[in-house]
Amino acid sequence: MPNKNFVEELKWRGLLHDITPNAEEILSKENSVGYIGIDPTADSLHIGHLVGVMVMKHFQNAGHKPIIVVGGATGMIGDPSGKSEERNLLDEKALRYNEEALKKQISHFINFSDEAENQAILVNNYDWTKDYSFLDFNRDFGKHLTISYMLSKDSVKQRIASKSGISFTEFTYQLLQGYDFYHLYHKYNCKFQLGGSDQWGNITTGIELIRRKSANEAYGITVPLITKADGKKFGKTEKGNIWLSPEKTTPYEFYQFFMNTADEDAEKFIRIFSFKSREVLETIIAEHNAEPHKRIVQKALADELTATVHGQTELQNAIDASNILFGKGTKESLSKLNAKTFEQIFDGVASFEIAKDLLTEGINIIELLAEKTAVFASKGECRRLMKDNGLSINQEKQNDANYTFTQADLINDKYILIRKGKKNYSYIIVK
């Protein structure tokens, strides 16, 4: 029997949009198999994908078996749902590479271990589609869905009405996804498909195909598309998506995204993206509402997700990096930053460049800060701040006007960080 009520879990977390009749009853009576599709057109998930991953983790926690379907075949076609125009298609080599990268990331959340009784599996729909001839597929499945049925889908209607229209390739997408459901139903007794609310039309096509070809029942559940309070799409910044890959989005930037969540979004997001129990989350939310300036919800969410995606060490590095801006960081924590993270932290801060050979023989601190760069407008200004103990170099106080800079003073062999007072930062790039 299931360990807990999966549908109730989705409801209180704000993760239930649509559900087919009898689905909740079936899930409450028996351990079931369900699947969700993942787009393989990149070698990393972004945090928009995490909604579906979280849902499947709750599905597994409730005693059910999750199947993650990497859309190798459908990724070669392109889903028209939520798209205004057709996307570029990938070859098999690129899709296989992406498949491996995605499984590694998903395994941080979902248990693929052989030891798990309801072990998750990851499959690629290219494997059961690639050898099907067009004539055979058209004969076996095409005849079971009418054109009027396929045209009734909102995603198809919207694309037909758009300037770019819809190609036959994309029009057949719902039939291919319906075939996925049919295949998984027969091979794994998979009775459930889950997805975003924009997938409802594709999900119901699969249910209809199973019903017409096999005279059996299947079920669908969708989750809402997550948006912010201002109506903007969740998971995007001015610089683009927030990715799970540290090469695409540094752990610091990932951490800061959740730390900077608006208060009106924070309570909703922590219910969606935390695995903590309802009781624990309600306590965190209550504490936050009592002292919102402490950003308790944002910190709890940023800590949990960064540790899950990047590990405890990278979480601590992200926290240390965040503290640097508030004067709490040390030279040691500063030296751990890679170049990309350093420049993200100090984005918008005044910077100056010097040649590295200036440091070969060494250069006096006042000459460096007031002549070779414009950190200070004059030598006198620099001396006065040092005398008042208001100058920090690489997070350490510096009041010796005779100090000589050398290459040993560089952070990551490239930077010198200067702070005037508590928060007035600038830095020197040494090339």
C-alpha atoms as one frame of an Amber mdcrd trajectory, in Angstrom:
protein
   0.000   0.000   0.000   1.153   3.601  -0.613   2.964   5.267   2.296   0.999
   8.513   2.078  -1.584  10.309  -0.023   0.277  11.627  -3.050  -2.555  13.842
  -4.307  -3.030  15.454  -0.891   0.704  16.158  -0.836   0.414  17.944  -4.182
  -2.621  19.943  -3.048  -1.101  21.506   0.080   2.098  22.266  -1.773   0.171
  24.071  -4.542   1.270  21.507  -7.114  -2.053  20.196  -8.442  -3.640  21.706
 -11.547  -5.680  18.986 -13.315  -6.389  15.354 -12.522  -8.424  12.801 -14.441
 -11.409  11.074 -12.797 -10.617   8.133 -10.467  -6.862   8.892 -10.452  -6.747
   9.795  -6.769  -8.690   6.680  -5.797  -6.326   4.390  -7.735  -3.244   6.022
  -6.197  -4.629   5.649  -2.689  -5.347   1.945  -3.147  -2.233   0.613  -4.856
   1.411   1.331  -5.555   1.399   2.559  -9.129   3.831   3.392 -11.916   3.897
   6.871 -13.444   6.093   8.799 -15.817   7.099  12.314 -16.687   8.925  13.509
 -19.788  12.094  15.598 -19.742  13.233  17.686 -22.687  16.768  16.572 -23.674
  17.655  19.568 -25.835  20.263  20.801 -23.307  22.873  18.998 -21.203  21.476
  20.473 -17.999  18.150  20.978 -16.316  17.157  24.506 -15.388  15.139  25.229
 -12.277  11.916  25.353 -14.275  12.384  21.581 -14.755  12.668  21.118 -11.006
   8.910  21.370 -10.557   8.410  18.101 -12.434  11.369  16.478 -10.689   9.940
  17.452  -7.283   6.569  15.972  -8.220   8.184  12.664  -9.152  10.150  12.641
  -5.899   6.889  13.024  -3.963   5.434  10.275  -6.169   8.321   7.994  -5.177
   8.075   9.001  -1.505   4.418   7.957  -1.578   5.451   4.425  -2.522   4.964
   4.675  -6.283   7.506   3.926  -9.037   8.679   6.869 -11.163   9.800   6.617
 -14.758  11.740   9.517 -16.243  11.389   9.586 -20.020  14.072  11.487 -21.848
  12.448  12.618 -25.060  15.125  11.554 -27.526  12.580  10.872 -30.282  10.152
  13.641 -29.444  13.155  15.934 -28.919  13.970  15.391 -32.581  10.449  16.598
 -33.436   9.679  19.463 -31.078   6.610  19.915 -28.886   4.373  22.813 -30.043
   2.912  23.217 -26.529   3.790  26.630 -25.147   5.976  27.426 -28.185   5.414
  30.193 -30.704   7.682  28.715 -33.356   9.438  25.484 -34.274  12.746  24.798
 -32.506  16.035  23.420 -33.786  16.302  19.630 -33.823  19.234  17.641 -32.397
  21.022  14.563 -33.689  21.246  11.278 -31.743  24.813  11.814 -30.495  23.904
  15.132 -28.868  20.718  13.695 -27.376  22.568  10.705 -25.846  25.147  12.996
 -24.280  22.394  15.149 -22.812  20.580  12.052 -21.522  23.548  11.015 -19.376
  24.029  14.531 -18.033  20.347  14.840 -17.083  20.249  11.495 -15.265  23.205
  12.539 -13.133  21.405  15.721 -12.088  18.034  14.039 -11.472  19.699  11.404
  -9.276  20.311  14.131  -6.681  16.559  14.067  -6.089  15.160  10.724  -7.239
  16.423   7.294  -6.165  17.633   5.153  -9.086  19.325   2.629  -6.792  18.742
  -1.083  -7.398  18.195  -1.428  -3.662  15.069   0.743  -3.698  11.831  -1.252
  -3.773  10.249   1.378  -6.030  13.468   2.147  -7.904  13.158   4.926 -10.459
  14.217   4.224 -14.023  15.270   6.541 -16.816  14.438   5.589 -20.398  14.742
   7.253 -23.775  11.765   7.135 -26.133  14.154   7.075 -29.073  14.863   3.422
 -28.192  11.318   2.231 -28.891  10.621   4.655 -31.723  13.725   4.575 -33.933
  12.977   1.246 -35.671   9.312   1.937 -36.296   8.709   2.649 -39.986   6.431
   5.535 -40.897   3.999   3.170 -42.645   3.801   0.790 -39.686   3.355   3.588
 -37.156   0.716   5.275 -39.279  -1.170   1.991 -39.664  -0.905   0.910 -36.019
  -1.574   4.228 -34.290  -2.506   6.984 -36.725  -5.882   5.440 -37.513  -6.968
   5.559 -33.855  -7.071   9.358 -33.609  -9.171  11.578 -35.835  -7.922  14.835
 -37.282 -10.760  16.679 -35.540  -9.612  15.232 -32.186  -6.012  16.318 -32.788
  -7.085  19.779 -33.975  -9.117  20.302 -30.809  -5.983  20.577 -28.655  -5.305
  24.128 -27.462  -1.597  23.926 -28.283  -2.417  23.046 -31.898  -5.100  25.728
 -32.179  -2.737  28.410 -30.922   0.025  27.438 -33.327  -2.325  27.265 -36.306
  -3.510  30.777 -35.475   0.044  32.074 -35.065   2.053  33.821 -37.757   4.445
  30.884 -38.175   1.704  28.231 -38.243   2.478  24.599 -37.404   4.372  22.022
 -39.423   3.161  18.472 -39.971   6.199  17.376 -37.942   5.015  19.233 -34.862
   1.377  18.341 -35.490   2.273  14.659 -35.044   3.974  15.303 -31.691   0.887
  14.484 -29.634   0.571  11.124 -31.391   4.214  10.280 -30.642   3.820  11.236
 -26.996   0.589   9.250 -26.876   2.556   6.273 -28.180   5.076   6.738 -25.358
   2.289   6.356 -22.820   0.915   3.326 -24.659   4.379   1.689 -24.774   5.082
   2.328 -21.090   1.626   1.110 -20.132   2.271  -2.261 -21.753   5.924  -2.670
 -20.794   5.861  -1.346 -17.203   2.129  -1.300 -16.342   2.516   2.501 -16.231
  -0.962   3.922 -15.657  -0.064   7.541 -14.926   1.473  10.389 -16.871   2.409
  13.601 -15.074   3.459  16.939 -16.490   2.973  20.680 -16.594  -0.464  22.112
 -17.268   0.596  22.856 -20.866   0.926  19.074 -21.374  -2.725  18.263 -20.630
  -3.589  17.867 -24.317  -0.675  15.490 -24.952  -1.442  13.501 -21.795  -5.109
  13.025 -22.678  -4.090  11.912 -26.186  -2.088   9.076 -24.604  -5.011   8.138
 -22.364  -7.304   8.074 -25.387  -4.867   5.946 -27.386  -4.629   3.367 -24.568
  -8.403   3.304 -24.254  -9.021   2.851 -27.988  -6.277   0.285 -28.659  -6.380
  -1.679 -25.402  -9.772  -0.898 -23.863  -7.950  -0.077 -20.590  -7.921   2.975
 -18.360  -4.981   5.298 -17.777  -4.737   8.558 -15.868  -3.155  11.985 -15.966
  -2.085  14.622 -13.457  -0.750  18.079 -14.269   0.936  20.709 -12.134   0.618
  24.469 -12.611   3.213  26.405 -14.556   5.082  28.383 -11.926   5.127  32.149
 -12.268   6.278  34.935  -9.972   3.950  37.438  -8.311   4.724  39.980 -11.050
   3.530  37.498 -13.674   6.998  36.825 -15.075   8.174  33.300 -15.805   9.803
  31.537 -12.870  13.455  30.554 -13.206  14.644  33.285 -15.541  16.776  36.330
 -14.863  17.897  39.135 -17.128  20.869  36.924 -18.023  18.696  33.884 -18.849
  17.818  30.581 -17.182  19.112  29.460 -13.803  20.694  26.079 -14.553  21.612
  23.172 -12.293  24.977  22.829 -14.029  27.710  24.759 -12.155  29.335  25.499
 -15.526  26.210  27.332 -16.705  25.151  28.851 -13.358  27.619  29.027 -10.488
  26.491  27.695  -7.088  26.747  31.266  -5.786  24.402  32.582  -8.482  22.053
  29.624  -7.889  22.034  30.360  -4.141  21.467  34.063  -4.680  18.502  33.454
  -6.978  16.565  31.890  -4.114  17.926  34.317  -1.505  16.607  37.183  -3.633
  13.115  35.709  -4.007  10.455  38.325  -3.265   8.543  37.862   0.002   5.261
  37.437  -1.883   6.771  34.464  -3.769   8.870  32.929  -1.000   6.075  31.074
   0.819   4.778  29.567  -2.435   8.223  28.520  -3.627   9.323  26.852  -0.397
   6.216  24.649  -0.464   7.047  23.643  -4.031  10.826  23.202  -3.823  11.435
  21.928  -0.298  11.139  18.324   0.830  10.563  19.358   4.431   7.288  18.275
   6.043   4.208  20.445   6.211   4.684  21.019   9.943   8.306  22.124   9.548
   7.507  24.448   6.639   4.596  26.045   8.468   6.934  26.783  11.397   9.533
  28.337   9.057   6.863  30.445   7.351   5.444  31.626  10.684   8.928  32.646
  11.884   9.511  34.481   8.612   6.220  36.377   8.844   7.105  37.458  12.387
  10.492  38.846  11.265  10.417  39.186   7.448  13.600  41.302   7.407  15.575
  38.184   8.382  14.474  36.423   5.140  14.122  33.125   6.997  12.096  31.426
   4.235  14.487  32.514   1.502  17.506  31.266   3.436  15.902  27.909   4.251
  15.015  27.408   0.587  18.398  28.554  -0.745  20.264  26.361   1.751  18.251
  23.206   1.020  18.255  23.435  -2.774  21.893  24.505  -3.120  23.012  21.629
  -0.878  20.877  19.142  -2.835  22.030  20.291  -6.269  25.662  21.255  -5.566
  26.567  19.642  -2.240  27.305  20.938   1.245  30.774  22.275   0.396  29.495
  24.435  -2.454  26.634  25.637  -0.239  29.141  26.833   2.354  31.210  28.493
  -0.381  28.078  30.280  -1.628  27.271  31.458   1.901  30.861  32.649   2.386
  30.718  34.467  -0.954  27.465  36.157   0.042  28.993  37.258   3.362  31.885
  38.963   1.585  29.594  41.739   0.350  28.610  42.494   3.951  32.196  42.599
   5.174  31.919  39.265   6.981  34.076  37.222   4.642  37.744  36.426   5.221
  40.732  36.383   2.900  40.552  32.597   3.029  36.919  32.526   1.846  37.752
  35.109  -0.823  40.610  32.955  -2.144  38.197  30.025  -2.680  36.189  31.938
  -5.283  36.721  31.088  -8.922  36.979  33.955 -11.409  33.384  33.655 -12.612
  31.954  33.783  -9.090  34.249  36.652  -8.091  33.026  38.777 -10.989  29.390
  37.830 -10.314  29.667  38.966  -6.691  31.193  42.288  -7.682  29.141  42.866
 -10.823  28.688  46.619 -11.216  31.539  47.471  -8.834  34.245  49.821 -10.153
  37.216  47.899 -11.528  40.670  48.884 -12.764  43.290  47.048 -14.806  47.069
  46.947 -14.443  49.811  44.903 -16.062  51.099  41.959 -14.048  54.733  42.956
 -14.474  54.072  45.978 -12.202  53.988  43.535  -9.319  57.168  41.667 -10.265
  59.397  44.097  -8.405  56.610  45.179  -6.078  54.731  48.490  -5.914  53.847
  50.765  -3.011  50.231  50.587  -1.913  49.567  54.329  -2.247  51.195  54.482
  -5.669  49.069  51.537  -6.821  45.757  52.865  -5.486  46.162  56.562  -6.299
  48.494  56.691  -9.339  48.451  53.433 -11.308  44.696  53.164 -10.733  41.976
  55.634  -9.733  40.788  53.755  -6.653  41.561  56.989  -4.765  41.413  60.465
  -6.222  44.641  61.429  -4.444  47.460  60.053  -2.314  46.268  62.195   0.570
  42.791  60.657   0.495  44.339  57.181   0.550  46.617  58.039   3.504  43.751
  59.556   5.515  41.549  56.464   5.116  44.419  54.180   6.087  45.143  56.314
   9.151  41.465  56.025  10.172  41.678  52.227   9.764  39.048  52.328   7.015
  40.895  50.489   4.210  40.700  46.736   3.661  42.661  44.810   1.059  41.402
  41.319   0.260  39.167  41.433   3.380  42.051  42.363   5.711  42.623  45.789
   7.294  45.607  47.627   5.875  47.034  50.788   7.501  50.694  50.554   6.533
  51.423  53.332   4.030  54.742  51.650   3.180  53.199  48.307   2.249  54.466
  46.842  -1.027  52.140  44.854  -3.303  53.517  41.771  -5.051  51.983  38.899
  -6.962  51.541  37.098  -3.640  48.738  39.555  -2.858  46.599  38.391  -5.779
  43.381  36.453  -5.328  43.275  33.599  -7.843  46.426  35.071  -9.411  44.279
  37.845 -10.882  42.412  40.139  -8.453  42.997  42.621  -5.649  39.847  43.523
  -3.731  39.649  46.935  -2.072  37.033  48.062   0.437  36.684  51.631   1.672
  34.730  51.716   4.892  32.079  49.021   5.292  30.604  48.505   1.817  32.377
  50.664  -0.770  34.084  48.051  -2.954  36.312  48.219  -6.006  38.808  45.756
  -7.426  41.892  45.597  -9.582  42.277  43.106 -12.404  45.879  42.147 -13.000
  46.677  40.975 -16.525
